[in-house]
């Protein structure tokens, strides 16, 4: 009886066949994963949309909790009174803001309309040869035997025109139907957004009132042996999210100041403050502040009647484009990496990826995306990345990811450490 162990069927396979089988298995698993994700994705979207008001309410409760605590201490109010006082201040601020903004917007819309009419009129008045050129074209066509008036009259009387009219009527009915669908979708979206905001505000109020109880609740729910690790992770999350919020507020303030100074220098001081506020608010979404300020400024240049000549309008438009490009470049290359990225310890690529994911859930998704990325980064680093990076450093001898020492460096060290053979004469 032979003592040689029997080989399994897998071991008997040719290495090339095993490699092919492994590739096929990986492809089957990947295809199954993609199919499962496709089937589950609508459910995931529904769950995320359902949780979004709670997430938004929790984030704003986290932001407003120090303010409510400050109001409580200074005014000696209860927690509920402090929350109500904060929301009263918000309502008054929003009311005052819109009371000042709406007249300016109405005035700007009127100015844009009159400016457009003035631009078209000025273009026709300064170019009377346009009408003369058109008359010469019609006269030349008549000399060639083509009378546009007669041609249009014959076309209007033709069978094709009647068929086209009937088709146009049917198309008009379709357009009306599409318009009604669009109106219904718009109204539904508005009511959905309003319901979302009301729900998020209610969640925020309840969380603010009971925010001090959240830590006690977490202490009750967390096992005693995990208290130190859990609250250490929460402290790191607090530092990361708080750093992002502080960084974004500083960055938004700087973008608003640069927009105001730049537009004032370009002679748009009348609306510079309003556009600067829009730029600062738009900068709550990273990298969008300059665009949120540049687009209204450019529209003002195009439609305003405050420019005496087309040349002045063109130069002002070029100035706005240059100003927007400069602010965007400074924000992207300096403010975001140095202030926001450094505070939240996020790479700019990570910020852009988070914004791309948040864009699938609308404007609020883009606002919440980066704080969520801060939380994910802390959790991933704490429970996975630190251990893997430590093992990698021990294995490779490198001090960090930016360490460029590779095999060539190790080979050079080995050659230096290799003992030199001493030849002796016989």
C-alpha positions as CSV (number, residue, x, y, z in Angstrom):
1,X,0.0,0.0,0.0
2,X,1.5,3.3,-1.1
3,X,2.1,6.1,1.5
4,X,1.8,8.8,-1.1
5,X,-1.2,11.1,-0.3
6,X,-3.9,11.2,-2.8
7,X,-4.1,14.5,-4.7
8,X,-7.3,16.4,-4.8
9,X,-9.0,17.1,-8.2
10,X,-8.1,20.8,-7.9
11,X,-4.4,19.8,-7.5
12,X,-4.6,17.5,-10.5
13,X,-5.8,20.4,-12.8
14,X,-3.3,22.0,-15.1
15,X,-2.1,25.4,-13.6
16,X,-3.4,27.2,-16.7
17,X,-6.9,25.6,-16.2
18,X,-6.9,26.6,-12.5
19,X,-6.1,30.2,-13.5
20,X,-8.9,30.3,-16.1
21,X,-11.3,28.8,-13.5
22,X,-10.3,31.4,-11.0
23,X,-10.8,34.2,-13.5
24,X,-14.2,32.8,-14.5
25,X,-15.2,32.5,-10.8
26,X,-14.2,36.1,-10.1
27,X,-16.2,37.3,-13.2
28,X,-19.3,35.3,-12.0
29,X,-19.0,36.8,-8.5
30,X,-18.6,40.3,-9.9
31,X,-21.5,39.9,-12.3
32,X,-23.7,38.6,-9.4
33,X,-22.6,41.5,-7.2
34,X,-23.5,44.0,-9.9
35,X,-26.9,42.3,-10.5
36,X,-27.7,42.3,-6.8
37,X,-26.7,45.9,-6.5
38,X,-28.9,46.8,-9.5
39,X,-31.9,45.0,-7.8
40,X,-31.3,46.5,-4.4
41,X,-30.3,50.0,-5.5
42,X,-33.9,51.4,-5.6
43,X,-34.4,50.1,-2.0
44,X,-31.1,51.7,-1.0
45,X,-32.2,55.0,-2.5
46,X,-35.6,54.8,-0.7
47,X,-33.9,54.1,2.6
48,X,-31.4,57.0,2.1
49,X,-34.2,59.4,1.2
50,X,-36.2,58.3,4.2
51,X,-33.2,58.9,6.5
52,X,-32.1,62.1,4.9
53,X,-34.4,64.4,7.1
54,X,-33.0,62.7,10.2
55,X,-29.4,63.1,9.0
56,X,-30.0,66.8,8.1
57,X,-31.7,67.4,11.4
58,X,-28.9,65.7,13.4
59,X,-26.2,67.7,11.5
60,X,-27.9,71.0,12.2
61,X,-28.5,70.0,15.8
62,X,-24.8,69.3,16.1
63,X,-24.1,72.7,14.6
64,X,-26.6,74.7,16.7
65,X,-26.1,72.9,20.0
66,X,-23.2,75.2,21.1
67,X,-25.3,78.3,20.1
68,X,-28.3,77.1,22.1
69,X,-26.0,76.4,25.1
70,X,-24.5,79.9,24.8
71,X,-28.0,81.4,24.7
72,X,-29.0,79.3,27.8
73,X,-26.0,80.5,29.8
74,X,-26.2,84.2,28.8
75,X,-30.0,84.7,29.0
76,X,-30.6,82.1,31.7
77,X,-33.2,80.3,29.8
78,X,-34.4,76.7,29.7
79,X,-33.4,74.4,26.9
80,X,-36.7,74.7,25.1
81,X,-36.8,78.5,25.5
82,X,-33.2,78.6,24.1
83,X,-34.2,76.6,21.1
84,X,-37.3,78.7,20.4
85,X,-35.2,81.9,20.8
86,X,-32.7,80.6,18.3
87,X,-35.4,79.8,15.8
88,X,-37.1,83.2,16.4
89,X,-33.8,84.8,15.5
90,X,-33.6,82.7,12.4
91,X,-37.1,83.6,11.3
92,X,-36.5,87.3,11.9
93,X,-33.2,87.2,10.0
94,X,-34.7,85.3,7.0
95,X,-37.7,87.7,6.9
96,X,-35.4,90.8,7.0
97,X,-33.2,89.2,4.3
98,X,-36.0,88.6,1.9
99,X,-37.6,92.0,2.7
100,X,-34.4,93.6,1.6
101,X,-33.7,91.2,-1.2
102,X,-37.1,91.0,-3.0
103,X,-37.2,94.8,-4.0
104,X,-33.7,94.5,-5.3
105,X,-34.6,91.4,-7.3
106,X,-37.7,93.0,-8.8
107,X,-35.6,96.1,-9.7
108,X,-32.9,93.9,-11.2
109,X,-35.5,92.0,-13.3
110,X,-37.0,95.3,-14.6
111,X,-33.5,96.6,-15.3
112,X,-32.6,93.4,-17.1
113,X,-35.7,93.7,-19.3
114,X,-35.1,97.3,-20.1
115,X,-31.5,96.7,-20.6
116,X,-32.2,93.9,-23.2
117,X,-34.6,96.2,-25.1
118,X,-32.0,99.0,-25.0
119,X,-29.3,96.6,-26.3
120,X,-31.5,95.4,-29.2
121,X,-32.6,98.9,-30.1
122,X,-29.1,100.2,-29.9
123,X,-27.9,97.4,-32.2
124,X,-30.6,98.2,-34.8
125,X,-30.0,102.0,-34.6
126,X,-26.3,101.7,-35.0
127,X,-26.6,99.2,-37.8
128,X,-29.2,100.6,-40.2
129,X,-27.5,98.7,-43.0
130,X,-29.1,95.5,-41.8
131,X,-32.5,96.5,-43.1
132,X,-30.9,97.8,-46.3
133,X,-29.0,94.6,-46.8
134,X,-32.2,92.6,-46.3
135,X,-34.0,94.8,-48.9
136,X,-31.1,94.2,-51.4
137,X,-31.3,90.4,-50.8
138,X,-35.1,90.4,-51.6
139,X,-34.6,92.6,-54.7
140,X,-31.8,90.2,-56.0
141,X,-34.1,87.2,-55.4
142,X,-36.9,88.9,-57.4
143,X,-34.4,89.5,-60.3
144,X,-33.7,85.7,-60.2
145,X,-37.4,85.0,-60.4
146,X,-37.9,84.2,-56.7
147,X,-40.6,86.3,-55.0
148,X,-40.6,85.6,-51.3
149,X,-44.1,87.1,-50.7
150,X,-45.7,85.1,-53.5
151,X,-43.9,81.9,-52.5
152,X,-45.1,82.2,-48.9
153,X,-48.7,82.9,-50.1
154,X,-48.6,79.7,-52.3
155,X,-47.1,77.7,-49.5
156,X,-49.8,78.8,-47.1
157,X,-52.5,77.7,-49.6
158,X,-51.0,74.3,-50.4
159,X,-52.2,70.9,-49.1
160,X,-48.9,70.4,-47.3
161,X,-49.5,73.6,-45.3
162,X,-52.9,72.3,-44.2
163,X,-51.3,68.9,-43.3
164,X,-48.6,70.8,-41.4
165,X,-51.2,72.9,-39.6
166,X,-53.0,69.7,-38.5
167,X,-49.7,68.2,-37.4
168,X,-48.9,71.4,-35.6
169,X,-52.3,71.3,-33.8
170,X,-51.6,67.7,-32.7
171,X,-48.1,68.7,-31.6
172,X,-49.7,71.7,-29.7
173,X,-51.9,69.2,-27.8
174,X,-48.8,67.2,-27.0
175,X,-47.0,70.3,-25.8
176,X,-50.0,71.3,-23.6
177,X,-49.9,67.8,-22.1
178,X,-46.2,68.0,-21.5
179,X,-46.7,71.4,-20.0
180,X,-49.3,70.0,-17.6
181,X,-47.1,67.1,-16.7
182,X,-44.2,69.6,-16.1
183,X,-46.5,71.8,-13.9
184,X,-47.7,68.8,-11.9
185,X,-44.1,67.6,-11.4
186,X,-43.0,71.1,-10.4
187,X,-45.8,71.5,-7.9
188,X,-45.2,68.0,-6.5
189,X,-41.5,68.7,-6.2
190,X,-42.1,72.0,-4.4
191,X,-44.5,70.4,-1.9
192,X,-42.1,67.5,-1.5
193,X,-39.2,69.9,-0.7
194,X,-41.4,71.9,1.7
195,X,-42.5,68.7,3.5
196,X,-38.8,67.6,3.7
197,X,-37.8,71.0,5.2
198,X,-40.7,70.9,7.7
199,X,-39.8,67.4,8.7
200,X,-36.1,68.2,9.0
201,X,-36.9,71.3,11.1
202,X,-39.1,69.3,13.5
203,X,-36.4,66.6,13.8
204,X,-33.8,69.3,14.5
205,X,-36.0,71.0,17.2
206,X,-36.5,67.7,19.0
207,X,-32.8,66.7,18.8
208,X,-31.8,70.2,20.0
209,X,-34.1,70.0,23.0
210,X,-32.7,66.5,23.9
211,X,-29.2,66.9,22.6
212,X,-27.6,66.6,26.0
213,X,-29.3,63.2,26.5
214,X,-27.7,61.7,23.4
215,X,-24.4,61.1,25.1
216,X,-26.2,59.5,28.1
217,X,-28.2,57.3,25.7
218,X,-25.0,56.2,24.0
219,X,-23.4,55.4,27.3
220,X,-26.4,53.2,28.2
221,X,-26.4,51.4,24.8
222,X,-22.6,50.9,24.6
223,X,-21.0,48.0,26.5
224,X,-18.7,49.1,29.3
225,X,-15.7,47.5,27.9
226,X,-16.1,49.5,24.7
227,X,-16.7,52.9,26.3
228,X,-13.2,54.3,26.0
229,X,-12.7,53.3,22.3
230,X,-16.2,54.4,21.3
231,X,-16.1,57.9,22.8
232,X,-12.5,58.3,21.6
233,X,-13.8,57.7,18.0
234,X,-16.7,60.1,18.6
235,X,-14.3,62.8,19.8
236,X,-12.3,62.4,16.6
237,X,-15.5,62.6,14.6
238,X,-16.3,65.8,16.5
239,X,-12.9,67.3,15.6
240,X,-13.2,66.3,11.9
241,X,-16.7,67.5,11.4
242,X,-16.2,70.6,13.5
243,X,-13.0,71.4,11.5
244,X,-14.8,71.1,8.2
245,X,-17.6,73.4,9.4
246,X,-15.2,76.0,10.7
247,X,-13.1,75.7,7.5
248,X,-16.1,76.1,5.2
249,X,-17.3,79.2,7.2
250,X,-13.9,80.8,6.9
251,X,-13.6,79.9,3.2
252,X,-17.1,81.2,2.5
253,X,-16.3,84.5,4.3
254,X,-13.1,84.9,2.2
255,X,-14.9,84.1,-1.1
256,X,-17.6,86.7,-0.2
257,X,-15.0,89.3,0.6
258,X,-13.1,88.7,-2.6
259,X,-16.3,88.9,-4.6
260,X,-17.3,92.1,-3.0
261,X,-13.9,93.8,-3.5
262,X,-13.6,92.5,-7.1
263,X,-17.1,93.6,-8.2
264,X,-16.6,97.0,-6.5
265,X,-13.4,97.5,-8.3
266,X,-15.2,96.7,-11.6
267,X,-17.8,99.4,-10.9
268,X,-20.6,97.1,-9.7
269,X,-20.7,98.5,-6.2
270,X,-24.5,98.9,-6.3
271,X,-25.1,95.1,-6.3
272,X,-21.7,93.9,-5.1
273,X,-22.9,93.2,-1.6
274,X,-25.9,91.1,-2.8
275,X,-23.8,89.1,-5.2
276,X,-21.1,88.6,-2.5
277,X,-23.7,87.2,-0.2
278,X,-24.8,84.8,-2.9
279,X,-21.2,83.7,-3.5
280,X,-20.7,83.1,0.2
281,X,-23.9,81.1,0.5
282,X,-23.0,79.1,-2.7
283,X,-19.6,78.3,-1.2
284,X,-21.3,76.1,1.4
285,X,-20.9,73.6,-1.4
286,X,-17.1,73.3,-1.9
287,X,-15.8,74.9,-5.1
288,X,-19.2,76.5,-6.0
289,X,-18.8,79.9,-4.4
290,X,-17.1,81.6,-7.3
291,X,-19.6,80.2,-9.8
292,X,-22.5,81.3,-7.6
293,X,-21.2,84.8,-7.6
294,X,-19.8,85.0,-11.1
295,X,-23.0,83.9,-13.0
296,X,-25.3,86.7,-11.5
297,X,-22.5,89.2,-12.1
298,X,-22.2,88.2,-15.7
299,X,-26.0,88.3,-16.2
300,X,-26.0,91.8,-14.7
301,X,-23.3,92.9,-17.2
302,X,-25.3,91.4,-20.1
303,X,-28.7,92.7,-19.3
304,X,-28.1,95.9,-17.3
305,X,-28.6,99.3,-18.9
306,X,-25.9,100.9,-16.9
307,X,-23.3,100.6,-19.7
308,X,-23.2,103.4,-22.3
309,X,-21.5,101.4,-25.0
310,X,-21.1,97.8,-26.2
311,X,-17.4,98.1,-25.7
312,X,-17.8,98.9,-22.0
313,X,-20.2,96.0,-21.6
314,X,-17.7,93.6,-23.2
315,X,-14.8,94.8,-21.1
316,X,-17.0,94.5,-18.0
317,X,-18.0,90.9,-19.0
318,X,-14.3,90.0,-19.5
319,X,-13.5,91.5,-16.1
320,X,-16.2,89.4,-14.4
321,X,-14.9,86.2,-16.1
322,X,-11.3,87.0,-15.1
323,X,-12.5,87.8,-11.5
324,X,-14.4,84.5,-11.3
325,X,-11.5,82.5,-12.7
326,X,-9.1,84.1,-10.2
327,X,-11.4,83.5,-7.2
328,X,-12.1,79.9,-8.3
329,X,-8.4,79.3,-8.7
330,X,-7.4,80.8,-5.3
331,X,-10.3,78.9,-3.6
332,X,-9.5,75.5,-5.3
333,X,-5.7,75.7,-5.0
334,X,-5.3,77.5,-1.6
335,X,-8.4,77.9,0.5
336,X,-9.9,74.4,0.0
337,X,-6.6,72.4,0.5
338,X,-5.2,74.7,3.2
339,X,-8.3,75.6,5.2
340,X,-11.1,73.1,4.6
341,X,-9.0,70.1,3.7
342,X,-6.5,70.7,6.5
343,X,-9.2,71.2,9.1
344,X,-11.2,68.2,8.1
345,X,-8.0,66.2,7.0
346,X,-9.7,65.4,3.6
347,X,-7.9,65.2,0.3
348,X,-9.3,67.4,-2.4
349,X,-10.0,64.3,-4.5
350,X,-12.0,62.9,-1.6
351,X,-14.0,66.2,-1.4
352,X,-14.8,66.0,-5.1
353,X,-15.8,62.4,-4.9
354,X,-18.1,63.1,-1.9
355,X,-19.7,66.0,-3.9
356,X,-20.2,63.7,-6.9
357,X,-22.0,61.1,-4.7
358,X,-24.0,63.8,-2.9
359,X,-25.2,65.3,-6.2
360,X,-27.4,62.2,-6.7
361,X,-29.5,63.4,-3.8
362,X,-29.9,67.1,-4.8
363,X,-28.6,70.3,-3.2
364,X,-28.9,69.1,0.4
365,X,-27.1,65.9,-0.5
366,X,-24.1,68.0,-1.8
367,X,-24.1,70.1,1.4
368,X,-24.2,67.0,3.6
369,X,-21.8,64.9,1.5
370,X,-18.5,66.3,2.8
371,X,-19.4,66.1,6.6
372,X,-20.5,62.6,5.9
373,X,-17.1,62.0,4.2
374,X,-15.4,63.3,7.3
375,X,-17.2,60.8,9.5
376,X,-16.5,57.9,7.1
377,X,-12.8,58.9,7.0
378,X,-12.5,58.8,10.8
379,X,-14.3,55.4,11.0
380,X,-12.3,53.9,8.2
381,X,-9.0,55.2,9.6
382,X,-9.8,54.0,13.1
383,X,-11.0,50.5,12.4
384,X,-9.1,49.6,9.2
385,X,-6.5,51.9,7.7
386,X,-4.2,52.5,10.7
387,X,-3.6,48.8,11.2
388,X,-3.0,48.1,7.5
389,X,-0.7,51.1,7.2
390,X,1.3,50.0,10.2
391,X,1.7,46.5,8.8
392,X,2.8,48.0,5.5
393,X,5.4,50.3,7.1
394,X,6.9,47.3,9.1
395,X,7.0,45.2,5.9
396,X,8.5,47.8,3.6
397,X,10.5,50.0,6.0
398,X,8.9,53.2,4.6
399,X,7.8,56.0,6.9
400,X,4.7,57.0,4.9
401,X,2.8,57.0,1.6
402,X,4.9,59.8,0.3
403,X,8.1,57.8,0.9
404,X,9.6,57.1,-2.6
405,X,12.2,54.6,-1.4
406,X,11.7,51.5,-3.5
407,X,13.5,48.4,-4.5
408,X,16.4,50.3,-6.0
409,X,17.1,51.9,-2.6
410,X,17.0,48.6,-0.8
411,X,19.3,47.0,-3.4
412,X,21.8,49.8,-3.0
413,X,21.8,49.3,0.8
414,X,22.3,45.6,0.4
415,X,25.2,46.2,-2.0
416,X,26.8,48.6,0.5
417,X,26.3,46.1,3.3
418,X,27.7,43.2,1.3
419,X,31.1,42.2,2.7
420,X,34.0,42.7,0.4
421,X,36.0,39.5,-0.5
422,X,39.7,39.9,0.1
423,X,41.8,38.1,-2.4
424,X,45.1,36.6,-1.1
425,X,48.1,35.6,-3.1
426,X,48.9,31.9,-2.9
